[in-house]
Amino acid sequence: MQLKTRYAFSMETKLLTSVRLSAEAKRLFALLAKTLSSSQAAALELAIRAMAPREGVQ
């Protein structure tokens, strides 16, 4: 999965959201954000946007 795109989409409306992650998912999440040189929020947004079209979700 290629996620090294710029975090350029609009984040005008931000909603406070909390999730529970396993220790391994949290570790990978932090590493993904670091690899992308972005915040964890930006990394999550990118991951969701990349996965949705692959799964046929619009």
C-alpha positions as CSV (number, residue, x, y, z in Angstrom):
1,M,0.0,0.0,0.0
2,Q,1.5,3.3,-1.1
3,L,0.6,6.0,1.5
4,K,3.4,8.4,1.0
5,T,1.1,11.0,-0.5
6,R,0.9,14.5,0.9
7,Y,-1.7,15.1,3.6
8,A,-3.4,17.8,1.4
9,F,-7.1,17.1,1.7
10,S,-9.3,19.4,3.7
11,M,-9.6,18.9,7.5
12,E,-11.9,21.8,8.0
13,T,-14.4,19.9,10.1
14,K,-12.6,17.8,12.7
15,L,-14.5,15.5,15.0
16,L,-13.2,14.2,18.3
17,T,-13.0,10.4,18.0
18,S,-11.5,7.8,20.2
19,V,-10.7,4.2,19.4
20,R,-9.2,1.3,21.3
21,L,-6.2,-0.4,19.6
22,S,-4.3,-3.5,20.5
23,A,-0.7,-2.9,21.6
24,E,0.6,-4.1,18.2
25,A,-1.8,-1.9,16.2
26,K,-0.8,1.1,18.4
27,R,2.9,0.4,17.7
28,L,2.3,0.1,14.0
29,F,0.1,3.2,14.0
30,A,2.9,5.3,15.6
31,L,5.5,3.9,13.2
32,L,3.3,4.6,10.2
33,A,2.9,8.2,11.3
34,K,6.6,8.6,11.9
35,T,7.4,7.0,8.5
36,L,5.0,9.4,6.8
37,S,6.4,12.3,8.8
38,S,2.9,13.2,9.9
39,S,0.6,13.2,12.9
40,Q,-1.2,10.1,13.9
41,A,-4.5,11.8,12.9
42,A,-3.1,12.4,9.4
43,A,-1.8,8.8,9.1
44,L,-5.2,7.4,10.1
45,E,-7.0,9.7,7.6
46,L,-4.6,8.6,4.8
47,A,-5.0,4.9,5.7
48,I,-8.8,5.1,5.7
49,R,-8.9,7.0,2.4
50,A,-6.5,4.5,0.8
51,M,-8.4,1.5,2.1
52,A,-11.9,2.6,1.3
53,P,-11.6,2.5,-2.6
54,R,-9.9,-0.9,-2.4
55,E,-12.9,-2.2,-0.5
56,G,-15.4,-0.5,-2.7
57,V,-16.5,2.0,-0.1
58,Q,-17.5,5.5,-1.2
